[in-house]
Amino acid sequence: MKFLLLFPLLAAGALAQSGRLPINDLKAPQTRQDLEAIQKALSESLPGARAATVCIEIKDGSGSGVIVSPDGLVLTAAHVATAVKKNVTVVMEDGTKLKARTLGLVAGTDAAMIQI
């Protein structure tokens, strides 16, 4: 009988632990050197992130997205794309404007894909 009462508690605890991300186990920066290492890592990764970030111009406004593949797939929010097979303009970091089209969206997760 005790097992029947204890099992749901153990299962709930195991389930809660399985959802933990490894980043939760990282310690907060403790020293100036820790902070400088974080700053250096961010500084080195930002140029690539900036180049992959785009502006998406739509009829009623604009939004942002991230190029996620060499063939021009852009991940954005569903509320930016608003509809499937919609023509949009993607503006690159250097100002270049490219024609693109929305491929699909999932409103429940607010995610959408655009093809340049």
C-alpha positions in Angstrom: 0.0 0.0 0.0 2.8 2.4 0.8 4.3 1.7 -2.6 1.1 2.7 -4.3 1.2 6.0 -2.4 4.9 6.6 -2.9 5.1 5.6 -6.6 3.2 8.7 -8.0 5.4 11.0 -5.9 8.6 9.3 -7.1 7.4 9.4 -10.7 6.5 13.1 -10.4 10.0 13.8 -9.0 11.7 11.9 -11.8 9.6 13.6 -14.4 10.4 17.0 -13.0 14.2 16.2 -13.0 14.1 14.9 -16.6 13.0 18.4 -17.9 16.0 20.1 -16.4 18.4 21.7 -18.8 22.2 21.3 -18.4 22.6 25.0 -18.3 20.7 25.0 -15.0 23.7 23.2 -13.5 26.2 25.9 -14.5 27.5 28.1 -11.7 26.9 31.8 -11.9 30.1 33.8 -12.7 32.2 34.2 -9.5 35.1 36.3 -10.6 36.0 39.1 -12.9 37.8 36.5 -15.1 34.6 34.5 -15.4 32.8 37.6 -16.6 35.6 38.5 -19.0 35.5 35.0 -20.5 31.7 35.3 -21.1 32.2 38.7 -22.7 34.9 37.3 -25.0 32.7 34.4 -26.0 29.8 36.7 -26.8 32.0 39.1 -28.7 33.3 36.3 -30.9 29.9 34.9 -31.7 28.0 38.2 -32.3 29.3 38.9 -35.9 27.9 35.5 -37.1 24.6 36.1 -35.3 24.2 39.6 -36.8 24.8 38.3 -40.3 22.1 35.6 -39.8 19.5 38.1 -38.4 17.2 39.6 -40.9 14.3 42.1 -41.1 11.1 40.8 -42.6 9.0 43.4 -44.3 5.3 42.6 -44.6 2.4 44.6 -45.9 1.2 45.7 -42.4 4.6 46.1 -40.7 7.8 44.3 -40.1 9.5 41.7 -37.9 12.7 39.8 -37.5 14.0 36.4 -38.3 17.1 34.2 -38.4 18.6 32.4 -41.4 18.8 28.8 -40.3 20.1 27.1 -43.5 22.4 27.8 -46.4 19.5 27.5 -48.9 17.7 30.5 -47.4 15.3 29.1 -44.8 14.4 31.8 -42.3 12.9 31.0 -38.9 10.5 33.7 -37.6 7.4 34.1 -35.5 4.0 33.1 -36.8 2.6 36.5 -35.9 5.2 38.0 -38.3 4.4 35.6 -41.2 0.6 35.8 -40.5 -0.3 33.4 -43.5 1.1 30.7 -45.7 2.3 31.4 -49.3 2.5 35.1 -48.6 5.1 37.2 -50.4 7.4 39.1 -48.1 10.7 41.0 -48.3 13.7 40.0 -46.4 16.3 42.7 -45.6 19.8 41.5 -45.0 22.3 43.1 -42.5 23.9 45.1 -45.4 20.5 46.5 -46.5 20.0 44.1 -49.5 16.4 43.4 -50.1 15.4 39.9 -51.2 12.0 38.5 -52.3 10.8 35.6 -50.1 7.7 33.6 -49.4 6.1 32.2 -46.2 6.2 28.4 -46.2 4.2 27.5 -43.1 3.4 28.5 -39.6 2.3 27.0 -36.3 0.3 29.6 -34.3 0.4 27.5 -31.1 4.1 27.8 -30.9 4.3 31.2 -32.7 6.8 29.7 -35.2 7.0 30.1 -39.0 9.4 29.4 -41.8 10.1 31.7 -44.8 12.1 30.8 -47.9 14.3 33.4 -49.5 
